[in-house]
């Protein structure tokens, strides 16, 4: 029998929620309703989420969107609206919100076959808003198989016993221009996605987020927070807060600044002569999902 979902709107500043194996609902961030089937025995995800919008985008709740579903072993997803659409008087959040709403609605569709590629394709096809977004989807099979699909620079890290054993790789045309699903026919589709299949065990931790997380937080910081704070709601909140803090620090040697310098983006030569260099975090929306693999 289907179990009605609970809709939760994300507050203007930040939000968090924990989804445990006993909470058989969909959690949608600025998305539409869906329905779930009961979980079967095996492994599932216990997830916590936290979102902090860009300071200039608090009023509309930012341009990221996400959903977490307890359907089967569990499904988690993040989409990041491409902000450059604002230059054309288009709200970048509309595309990412609708994309996640469609993904949530279609997660148990027979044609999706519980496959991230088909889910990305059908959700994208159903999205009518103008704009574009990066996306990542992860689906857990109850037998312990995690299926991941991503287009762009939203990311995922899998931790086991205090070590990162897997990370997705960002897809970019060039620095700071990620692959993206779009209303424009010339953009990427699910066929351009990167797909990975990982075997997971009870106790493994998945950290998923928009680039606002990974541009501002180093791997060792992620490991430190997740291992010290085993409550998924608390660790997702702390990761989001650290990312937001780093993003606003002009002196912080962020992952984003290091990558920019490595790719030739730096301060003018006269500043270099004075010993200056490009530093600082990347001010952005920050969306974090932390999910632990548990017994159903």
HELIX and SHEET records of a PDB file:
HELIX    1   1 UNK A   55  UNK A   57  5                                   3    
HELIX    2   2 UNK A   83  UNK A   88  5                                   6    
HELIX    3   3 UNK A   92  UNK A  106  1                                  15    
HELIX    4   4 UNK A  110  UNK A  112  5                                   3    
HELIX    5   5 UNK A  116  UNK A  126  1                                  11    
HELIX    6   6 UNK A  190  UNK A  192  5                                   3    
HELIX    7   7 UNK A  211  UNK A  214  1                                   4    
HELIX    8   8 UNK A  219  UNK A  228  1                                  10    
HELIX    9   9 UNK A  232  UNK A  247  1                                  16    
HELIX   10  10 UNK A  255  UNK A  262  1                                   8    
HELIX   11  11 UNK A  269  UNK A  273  1                                   5    
SHEET    1   A 2 UNK A   3  UNK A   4  0                                        
SHEET    2   A 2 UNK A  35  UNK A  36 -1                                        
SHEET    1   B 6 UNK A  14  UNK A  19  0                                        
SHEET    2   B 6 UNK A  43  UNK A  52 -1                                        
SHEET    3   B 6 UNK A 286  UNK A 295 -1                                        
SHEET    4   B 6 UNK A 205  UNK A 209 -1                                        
SHEET    5   B 6 UNK A 155  UNK A 160 -1                                        
SHEET    6   B 6 UNK A 163  UNK A 167 -1                                        
SHEET    1   C 6 UNK A  26  UNK A  29  0                                        
SHEET    2   C 6 UNK A  64  UNK A  69 -1                                        
SHEET    3   C 6 UNK A  75  UNK A  81 -1                                        
SHEET    4   C 6 UNK A 132  UNK A 141 -1                                        
SHEET    5   C 6 UNK A 145  UNK A 151 -1                                        
SHEET    6   C 6 UNK A 194  UNK A 199 -1                                        
SHEET    1   D 5 UNK A  26  UNK A  29  0                                        
SHEET    2   D 5 UNK A  64  UNK A  69 -1                                        
SHEET    3   D 5 UNK A  75  UNK A  81 -1                                        
SHEET    4   D 5 UNK A 132  UNK A 141 -1                                        
SHEET    5   D 5 UNK A 181  UNK A 182 -1                                        
SHEET    1   E 2 UNK A 172  UNK A 174  0                                        
SHEET    2   E 2 UNK A 177  UNK A 178 -1                                        
END                                                                             
